Amino acid sequence: MIELRSDTFTLPTEGMREAMFTAPIGDDVFGEDESVNALETYCANLFGMEAALFCSSGTQTNQIAIKMHTKPGDEVICHELSHIYLYEGGGIAFNSGASVRLLQGDYGRFTANQAKLAINKDDVHFPSSKLISIENTINRGGGACWEFSEIVGLSDLAKSHQLKFHLDGARIFNALVAKGESASSYGKVFDSISICLSKGLGAPVGSVLIGSGADIKAARRIRKVMGGGMRQAGFLAAAGSFALKNQVERLKIDHERARFISEVLLTQSWVKEVYPVETNIIIFKLIDAIKAEDFTMHLNENNIKASSIGNNAIRFVFHLGQNEQQINQLEEVIHKFRV
Ligand SMILES: Cc1ncc(COP(=O)(O)O)c(C=O)c1O
């Protein structure tokens, strides 16, 4: 079976299983799990930031960051396609009591000028603008990446208006590999960064929130209140450390495969549009004459799973759980589809 629905379906590799099995562990709520401490230190150093916190999921790291940077009545500025707004169960309102200012822009990006216009003036009528949040890579943007210069522009804007700047970096390593950028340059421009270990990096569970020492101390308290303190979490942290040390560079294979399949899709008469492919995700739209479900059924009949994401669009995600032979099989099955 070829799994294209998400890179969250990745399973631990042999080396990762071994690292998990032999991990030194302790009670992390007491700060005594060596493997968790090692992962947190590794992440903080990698991004050149002061501290890091291992959490259960990307939703949790994002939501903790939003809560840490805002209070009820504040406003978060983000893109209308952002995960923190669309797919975290209304968590911004539920956890932080904050409102949201949604921006539009190509494939999940927006400009510093758009963000500037969205910052409210200091007036009792308006929510207080407190946080700008962006995603890189952008899931609903088909894995699109930001230009680093645009990010620097947003960072400068946030600083000059005393706003915080958060990165939902669920797939930041895909962006770093695709653009040849360094994690430490990201650490210099954001107040907080959330990274996911359980997507293309292949760990079974976990995300890390990275920031200043004071912010991560506050984040640890919020995680506790949310019931997110984990005890012998080192088994999972060891998987994350293994992924960061061994499974980042190979992401370029996923990008090459996505690019290859996008070129195959572009030659099909029943494909209306393929979003530009920059990393491991392809989003493409079908012509009106066919329904997304007809195509996913054809894939299913050929042992391939993919998601339709609304608007007659399909999403394919490439990851370490696929091999070359499966990519060739996918190509054949695409060619076989008849309207
Ligand atoms: C961009 C983005 N941010 C955050 C998340 C949330 O991660 P998790 O599923 O670990 O909560 C996801 C999950 O797919 C995502 O794609």
The ligand as an SDF file (V2000), in Angstrom:
LIG
                    3D

 16 16  0  0  0  0  0  0  0  0999 V2000
    1.5680   23.0720    9.5790 C   0  0  0  0  0  0  0  0  0  0  0  0
    1.1560   22.2230   10.7450 C   0  0  0  0  0  0  0  0  0  0  0  0
    1.2290   22.7290   11.9770 N   0  0  0  0  0  0  0  0  0  0  0  0
    0.8910   22.0120   13.0570 C   0  0  0  0  0  0  0  0  0  0  0  0
    0.4480   20.7180   12.9260 C   0  0  0  0  0  0  0  0  0  0  0  0
    0.0060   19.9760   14.1550 C   0  0  0  0  0  0  0  0  0  0  0  0
    0.7760   18.8990   14.4630 O   0  0  0  0  0  0  0  0  0  0  0  0
    0.1720   17.6820   15.3350 P   0  0  0  0  0  0  0  0  0  0  0  0
   -0.5850   16.8430   14.3910 O   0  0  0  0  0  0  0  0  0  0  0  0
    1.3960   17.0410   15.8910 O   0  0  0  0  0  0  0  0  0  0  0  0
   -0.6850   18.2930   16.3930 O   0  0  0  0  0  0  0  0  0  0  0  0
    0.3510   20.1390   11.6590 C   0  0  0  0  0  0  0  0  0  0  0  0
   -0.1350   18.7530   11.4940 C   0  0  0  0  0  0  0  0  0  0  0  0
   -0.2950   18.2260   10.4250 O   0  0  0  0  0  0  0  0  0  0  0  0
    0.7140   20.9110   10.5270 C   0  0  0  0  0  0  0  0  0  0  0  0
    0.6270   20.4260    9.2800 O   0  0  0  0  0  0  0  0  0  0  0  0
  1  2  1  0
  2  3  1  0
  2 15  2  0
  3  4  2  0
  4  5  1  0
  5  6  1  0
  5 12  2  0
  6  7  1  0
  7  8  1  0
  8  9  2  0
  8 10  1  0
  8 11  1  0
 12 13  1  0
 12 15  1  0
 13 14  2  0
 15 16  1  0
M  END
$$$$
